Amino acid sequence: MRRFQQDDNASDKVILGRITGVYGVQGWLKVFSYTDPMESIIDYSPWYIRAENRKKAPWTEVKLAAGKRHAKTVIVRLEDCNDRDQAMAYIGSEIAIEQQQLEALQGKDEYYWRDLFGLRVVNLQGVELGVVKTLMETGVNDVLVVVSEKEVAEKEREEIGGAETEDAKADYRERLIPWTLDNAIIAVDIEQGVITVDWDPDF
């Protein structure tokens, strides 16, 4: 499964990682990559960057001059970024590409993370467990974070300035379901928006 994230406020962008620091004095940057393997992020150019946590900020197009894996991280140099002072200005930026830059997935059971967000999760007995809020990488296998649809609605209410209700607090439930195909994960139907799981609703 490809670990790319959908940008909530710009549907044509897919977030691949973020810039976390500088490397050396010649304009190189350290990158935390969501791609698997991590160095795959340098296969895409141009990138689009913006300050992290500024969801309404415009994206700025940048092009890679060079990039490589270095120990447990990825380092890159952007065009026209030639010294440490210039590089410092990019720290904390999110990295995205346009959807059309993504390769078409060939495997029957291959999905991008962004394709799973918001899908309903139902167990074999037909019990609705909630919707996919996000996914986590654990090192062994990825994990679906599933919350109630009511919680999602309350989150949207909060984002537009409303207060969380007491009912929502009482009903909140978060389930962590391992992404293990043919085990916990029985079927994925992107068109219908449903993931079928073998999962006890009490867990």
N, C-alpha and C positions, 0 to 999 in steps of 0.2 A: 504494500500500500504506500502511495506517495504522500509524504508529509508536508503538503503545501497548505497554506491557510487562505481562505477567501477574505478579501477586505470587505467589511460590512457596508461601507459607505461608498464604495466605488466598484461596482460589479464587474468591471472589465479588468480589475487588478487582482493578482494573486501574490500574497506575501511569501517570500522565500527565506527571509532572515532579517538580521539587523547588524548594524556596525557597532562594535563594542569597544574599540580602542585603536590606537596607532601602533605601528610596528616600524622601528628604526627611524631614520631622519630623512628618508627620501620619498615620503608621501604614501607609504604603504599603510593599509588599514587591516585591522583584525575583524573578522566576520563570524557571527554565530549563525550557522546555516541550518534551516529546517529540512533541507533536501537529504535524500538517502541514496548514495553516499553523500557526505557533506560537501565534497568538492564539486559535485554536480552543479552547484550554484554558479560556478564560473563558466558553465557552458552556455549561459544565457546572457545576451547583450542586445540592446541596451537594458539597463536597470532603470527603475523609477524609485526615487527616494523621497522621504519626507521625515520631519521630526517625529519621533515616537510619541505616542499619546496625543497627537494633534490630528484627530480623525478628519477634520474638515479642511486641513491644510492642503494646498495643491501639491501634486507630485512633480518632481523635477527629473528630467531625463539625464542620465549619465552613461558614459560608455567605459567599458573596461579596457585598460591598457595591458594589464597582466594579472595573473592570479594563480595560486597553487595551494595545495594542502601543506600545512606546516605543523608538525606534531599533532596536537589534538584540536587544532583550529584551522581556519582558512585565512589566507592573507591575500589581499588584492591591491592593485593600484589603479586608480581611475585616471582617465585622460585629463590633462591640465591640473593634476594634483601632484606636485613635484617636491614638496617639503613637508616637514612635520607640522608647521603652523597651518598650512592649507588642510592637511589631513584632520587636524583637531576639530575643524568645523563640521565634519561629518559624523562625529561620535554621537551615538544615540539615534541615528536615522534608521527607519525601517526600509527594507529592500523589497521591491515588488517587480513583477513583470506583467505584461498584458496576457489575457487568457489565450490569445491566438499563438503566443510563443510556446505554449506547452505542447509537448509531444503527445500524439494519440496513444492511449494505452492499448496494448495488444493482448494482454492476458485476460482470460474470462473472469477471474476473480481479482482484478486490479482496479483500485479506486484511488482517486485523490481524496485527501482528508476533506477538502472543501465540498465534495459531492455528498458527504455524509451528514454535514451539519444540518440540523433541523428535521432529519428523517424520524418518523415515528418508530418506536421500538415495541414489538409485540412478542409475547412468548408463545410456546406451542399450544398452550391452552386458550389462546386468544386474549390474554390479559394485557391491557395497555400499560406499559411500564414508563412511558414518557417519550421525550424526544432527545436526540443527540445534541448536547450543548457544545462539547468539544472532544478532543482526543488527547491522550497523554502517551508519551513514549517512556517505557519503563526499563528498556534494555533487554528484556526477555520478549515481550510482545506489546503491541500498542493496546490501549485501554479506552473503551468508549465511556464518556461521562454522560450519563442519562439523567435528565431532570424532568419533573412533571411539566406538562404543557401550561398549567396554571402559573408555575414559577416563571416560565418564559414570558407570559403575558404581563406578570407583575414587574419583571425586569424592564420590559419595554415601557411600562407606565413610569417607572423610576427615571428612565432616561429622558422622558419628556417632562419631568418635574413633579410627578405624582408621588405620593408616599406609599410604601409597602403596607398592605393590609395585614391585620392580625391573622386572618384566615390563611393567607399565603404563607406566613411564617409557620403556622401549625401544620400545613400540608406539605411543606418543603421536604423533599426526599431526593437524595443523590445516589445513584447506583453506578458502580464501577464494573463494567462488563468487559472481560478480556477479548481482544480481537483474535479469536482462534477459530478459523474456518472449519466447518463440519464438526465443531465441538460446541462452544458457546454460541457461535454465529452460524445459523442454519441457512439463511438465505438473505440476499440483499436485492431489493427491487427499487432501483433508482427511479424508474418511471412512475411507480405507484407511491413512492416516498415511504417505503416500509422496510425495516430490518426485522427479520424473524430470528428469535434467539431461544436457546434452551436454557432458561434461567428462572429460578424460583422467585416469585414476586416478593417474598419475605426478605430477600437479600439485596 
